[in-house]
């Protein structure tokens, strides 16, 4: 076995979207990072389908938001139709101005966006990428972790890192080697996922918005993707042969309601069992799991990849602070607390939508339709998709119980003369104390190392659309302490409460240092 003494701060296993974002974030922080993947190439077909504005904000931090938007389009409204073909529910987007300065929901081309991510990582001098190498063993001690790697040509080597992140998918080797198991949240259904590149004839036949056919005999989702990409998610009956359904012949039979082979070409068809699973723990010593290695959920809100990127965005800044001596190792425990709680709650909400769409009992489906229509008085109102997102419920948050704690702070557009820039591009990505309009910055940043003070609508910080100003009114507060991942640590109801808010955050960060001192 060939040995190497090369030591990294963080080793990432898996170079899919979650692993690539983790490498990009850590590399951007100047962290010595290694990332490997058993495959060399980007998978050339789409699996993830949707992005949201929180993920676009991460891409903004990486400086690739514009490049990603070249391969993305706003998500069309999603209309739910019941047993009798009547509209029973409708998801849509909020109207501009957008709360995070990006369209809240987007569809995208995964292979193209992964290529953008990999190109960005390739330009980071402190990141080493090893493709065609698989992890075969994993050990750890008080100083770090050891990865055993097997290359395609049979060469073996060992590599040391202080921390390891497993982003290696649903069948994660890292998860198994770390002794982490998955908890079943109680969802198990067979579905066929079909991606079609429709031609002009096909596009003329197809709906221009996304649809949920809540029909007991064959629940189906139809999604409008970028350009001519269209996706169907079709429920299979337990007595159907999933492998036969996934053949071109079987797939075209199921698509006959909408299109024929003359209307486009199959891009991908795959039979899946949709699951709802979450890791029992997200950390074992120096090893973490993220993305599909940590959770799997049904696809009814398109949150699978988004969840993985949320994971690594949460973990990366905490690893940076620990590695650079600003916090103790115990801060990393908040990663699993925060992300497991968020994933579990959101997966439960996704399950509920899946059960609404996938009700197979005819009488129960009719009752569902009647209930939903009665709730809205017979007039279906549009519900923003992002209303489904839960806040963080526990972890590195203030203990005051304010509803804003654990939510995402908005990102207004800031006017500077004739130019407009997004808030994060001016305020940076560290801890920020954002003050409501009219509140004088009567606080010293030195009280909180690394803190940036942002006085909205002060000289140089005048927002264009009142997004933050309205947020402060709605939350009945005058200041928000915002974490590096844009989640609100806590708020101050008055200017006199700001010092206590900063002290509370410092106390929690200091406690994490003392725990491992």
N, C-alpha and C positions, 0 to 999 in steps of 0.2 A: 504494500500500500504506500502510495506517495503521500507524504505528510507536508503540511505547510503551516508555518507559524503566523501567517497573516491573520491579524485580529481586526474585527469590525465591531462597531458599537451595536449595530442591529443587522441581523440576517433575516431576509424575507423569503419564504418559500412560496412560490406561485407568482407569476407575472401576468395574471389577468388584470381586470380593471382595478380591483382592490389592492393587489400587490403593487401595481404600477403607480397608483396614487400614493400609497404608503412610501414607496421609493422616492417619488417626486417630492413629497412633503419633507421627508427626512433629509433628502439631499439638498433641498432648498434651505434647510436649517443648518447645513454644514455638518451633518452627522455622517460618520463613515458607515456606509450602508452596502450590504451585499444582497443581491436578489437573484434567485435561480428559478428555472422552470424545466420540467422534463421535456416539454415541447419547444421547438425552435420557432415555430411560426404562429402568427395570430390566426385564430379560428376564423375562416373566411365567410361564415354565415352568422346571421343575427341570433342571439339568444335573449339578452336584455333588450328591452324595447323602449323604455321610458326613462327620462331624467326629470328632476324637479329643480326648483330655483335654489334650494340649499346646496345641491351638488354643483350647480353652475357657479355658485359662490366659491366653492373649493377650486374649481377650474380657474376662476378669476385669480385666486391667490397664486396659482401656479403660472399665471400669465398666458394661459392657452384658451381662455373663454371664447375669444373671437374665432379661433381655429375650430373649436368644437361646434360653435353655432353654424359654421358652414355645412355641417352634417346633421343639423337638427331643425325641427319645425315645431310650432306650437301644437300641442295636443288638441285634437278636435273635441267638442262636447261628447259625452258618453250617455246614450239614451237607453233606458231599460224598458223592455216591452214584456208584458205579462201573457197569461194563458190565452186571452182573447185578442192578442195583438195590440192592446192598448198601452200607451205610455204610462209607466208607474213610478219612474224615478229618473233624475237627470243630474249628472255631474258636469260641471263646466269650470272655467277659470274665472278668477276675479278680473274685474276691469282695471285698466291702468288708472293711476300710477301703481306699478307693481311693488309689493312690500319689500322685496329683496333686489329690485332693479333688474330682474330677469323675468321672462314669462314663467309663471309658477309651475306649469307642466309642459313638457316637451317630449316629442318622439325623436329618435336619433338612429343613426346607422352605427352599430357597435363596432364592426371591423375598422371603419374609418376613424372612429374616435380612439380606439385602442392604438392605432398607428400614430395618432397625434401624441398620445401619452408616452409611447415608447420612444418616439423621437425626442421628446422633451427630456426624458430620463437619460437618454444617451448623451445629452449635452451637459450633464452634471458631473463635475470632476471627482466628487467624493462618493460616487455610486459605481459599484462594479456589477455588471450583469453577466450571468453565466447561463446560457441556454443549452438545452440538451443534457442537463444534469439533474438527477433525481436524488432525493434524500432517502437513505436506507437505514439510518440509525440516528438517534438523538440522545445526548446525555447532558447533564448539567451539574455544576458544583457551585461553591460559594462565589467564585470569580466570574463565571460565565457558562456558556453552553457550547457543546461540541456537536457539529453536524458531520455525518459521514455521507459523502456524495459519490454517486456512480454516474460516470459520463457514458455517452452513447458508444464510445469506442472501447468501453470496458475499464478505462482508467478510474482509479479510486483515489479519493483524497479526503482529508479532514480539515474542517474550518472552524475557527473559534469566533464567537461573538458574545457580547454582553447580554443581549436579548434576542429572542427569535419570535417572529410573527408568522403563523401559519395562515396563508391566504391561498391554500392549495385545493380549494373546491369542496364539493359535497362529500367526496370520498377521501378527505384529507388524511395524508400520511402523518402529518405533524400532530393532528388531533389524536390519532391512535397512539403514536409514540409518546405523547404527553399524558396518556391515561385519561383524556377528557371524553366524555360520552354525551350523547344527544338525548334530550327529553322530548317526548312526543306530546304535542299540544292538541292532538285529536283531530287530524284531518288527513284523509287518505282516499283519493279519487283518481280513476284513470281518465286521461285526456289525451287528445291528439293536437299537437301544435303545428300549424301549417303556415309557411311564409310563401307568398306569391309575388312575382314581379308582373304586374298586370300591364297589358298593352292598351292602346287607346280604346279599342272595342270593349275590353273588360272594364276599364275605368268608367266608361259610359253606363255600364250596367250596375255599378256598385254604389252603395250609399256613400255620401260625402262626410258623414259623421260616424263615430264609433258606436257600436250597438251591442247590447246585451240581450240575447234572446232567452228570456227566463221561462222556457218551455219544458215541462217535465219530461217529455219524450226525448229531447235532445238539447240540453242547455248548451248555448254557444256564445262565444264572444267574437265580435268582428272589430278589428282595429285598423285605423287609417295611419299608415306610417309615412316616412319621408318619400317624396317623389311618387313613384308608382309601386311602392312596397305596401302590401296589405297582409294582415295576419288574421288567421282564425284559430281560436282555441275551442275545440269541439269535445264535449263530454262523450266518453265511450261507455257503453253498457258492460256490466261485469261479464256477460256471456259472449262479448265480442272478442275477436282475436286482435289484440293491439298491434302485433307485428304485421298482420295482413292490412290493417287500417293504415299503417305507415308506409305501405307500398304506393307507388304512383297510381296504380289502378284503384286501390282502396281509397286513397285520398281524393281522387277526382270524383268518385261516387259520392263522398260526403260533401264535396263542394258543389255538386250539381244544382243545388237550390239557388246558387248565386252565379256561377260561371262554369265554363267548359274549358277543355284544353286549348281551344282556339282563342281564349281570352287572356292568356298569359302563360308564364312558365313557373313551375314549382322551383322554389329556391331552397326550401328546407321543409321536411316533414319528419316529426319525431313523436313517438308515443312516450308519455310520462305518467308517473303516478305523482300527483301534486300532494306534497306533504306540508305539515306545519311542525317544524323541529327547532329546538334551541339548545345550545350547549349547556350542560349542567353547571359548568364553570368556564370562565373565559381566560383564566390564567392558572398556570401551574408553575410556580417559581419564576423562572426567567422566560417562560414560553407563553405566548398569547395566541388565540385564534381569532380570526376576523373573516368577514364575508361569508360565503357559502360553507366554509369550514366551521363557522359558529352558528349558522341558522339557515333554514330553508323555509320559505313561505309560499302559499299559493300566489299566482301572478295577477290577481284581479285588480290591483291598483298599480302594477308595474313598479314595485318597490324593491325588488330583489337586489339589483346592483346598487341602487341608492343606499340601501341599508349597509352594504359592505363598505361603501365610501364613507358613510357616516362613522362606521367603526374606526377606520384608520385615521380619519380626521380627528376623532376624539383621542385616540391613543398617541398619535404622532407628537403633538405638542407637549403631552405629558412626558413621553420618553425624552424629548429634547430638554425639558426642564430638569429632569432627574439626571440625565447624562452631563448637563452643563452645570450641575451643582446648585440649581435654584430651588430644588425640592428633593425630598427624600423618596426612596423607593416605594414607600407606602402610598404615595399619590397614585401609583399605577393600579392600586386596588379599585379606585373609583371608576376605572374603565369598565370592568365587568359589571359593577353595580349599575352604572348608568345605562350601558348599552343593552344588557340583558333585560332590564326593566322596560326600556323603550321598545326593543324588538318584540318582547312578549306581548306588550299591550297593542302595538300596531298589528302584529300577526293575528291577535284575537279579533281586531276590527276587520282585517282582511278576510279572515275566516267567516265572519258574519256576512260580509258581502258575498263571498263564495257560496255560502249556504242559501242566501237569498236568490242568487242566480241559479244555483244548482238544485233547487228543491224538486225532487222526483215524484212526490206524491201529488196527484192532481188536485184533490180537495184542499190539501194544505197550500198548494200554489194559488188556488183561487182565493183562499182566505188571506194569504199574503197580499195579493193584489188589492183586495177590498180594504184591508187595513191601511196600506200605503196611500190609497186614494182617499180614504176617510180622513187620514191625518192631515192631508193638504187641502181638504175641502173640495176635492175633485179637480183642483188646478195644480198640476205638478210644477213646483218651483225649482230653479237651478240651485244646486248646492256646490260650492267650491270644493274641488278635490282636496285641497290642502287643509280643509277643516277636519279631515280624518286623522291628521298627524297629531300624536300625543306629545306633551312636553316631557322633559326629563323629570322623574319623580323623586329621585334620591341621588346622593353622591356629593360632588363638590358644588353645593348650592347653599344659599343662605337659609337659616332655620326659621325665618320669620313667617313662612307660610303664604307669602304673597303670590297671587296667580301668575305674575310675570316671571318668577324664578323658574328656570328650566325651559323657557320658551326661547325662540330665536329672535334676537334683536333685529329690527329692520335695517335695510341699507338704502338710505335715500340718495338721490342724485344731488350733488353739491355744485352750486354755480360759483365759478371764479371768473369774473369778468364775462367774456363771451363764451367761455368753455364750460362744459358740464363733466364732472367726474364722479364715479361711484365712491361712496364713503370709505370703503376699505382701502381704496387706492391712495387715500390721503391719510387715513388714521392708522394704517398698518394692521398687523394681525396679532399684536400682543394684547395684554389686558387694556381695556379702555373704560374710562369713566365718561359717560355721555350725559351732558346736562341739557335740560329742556330749554326752549327759547326763553330768554329773559332772566335766566339764572346766572349770576356772576360766578366765575370759577374761583370761589373762595376756598381753595384747597391746593396743597402742594403735591405735585407728582412724586416728590422725593419720599413722601410717606409710604409709597408703594412702589418698590423698584420695578422699573420697566413699564410703568403706567403711562398711558397717553390720555390727556384730558381733551375732550371734544365738546365745545360749547356750541350747540346747534343755533344757527341764525346769528352767530356773532360775526365779527369781521373775519372774512375768509372762509367761513363755514355756513354760508347761507344756502339752505336746501331749496330745491326747485319746486317741489310739489306738496310739501307739508306732510310727508309720510311719517317722519319721526315725531313731528309736533303733535299729530293726531294720536300717535301711539302713547305719548306721555299723558295726554288728556284721558284716553281710554283706560290707561293703567292707574290713573290718579297718583302719579309720582312726578318727581322733578329731576331725578337722576337714576341712571342704570349702570351698574358695574357689569361689564361684558367680558366674557372669557375669550381666549384666543380662537376658540372654535365658534364664536358668535352666539353662544348660549348665554342667557342672562344669569349671572350668579345671584343677583338680588337688586333691589331698588330702594331708593330713599324717598319717603313721602314729603320731606321738607329738606331745605338746605342744611338744617342743623343735624339731620340724620346721616349725612354723608360720611362723616368721620367714623361713626360706628359701623357703617357698611364696609368701609375699607378695612377696619380693624377685624371684622368678622371673617373676611376673606383671608387676611394675613394669618389669623389664628388657625384656620383650617390648613393653610399651606405649611405653616410652621409645625403644626401637629404631625403632618406627614413626614417632616424632616426629623422631628424628635423621635418618632416611632422607630426609625431605623438608624438613629445616631449611634 
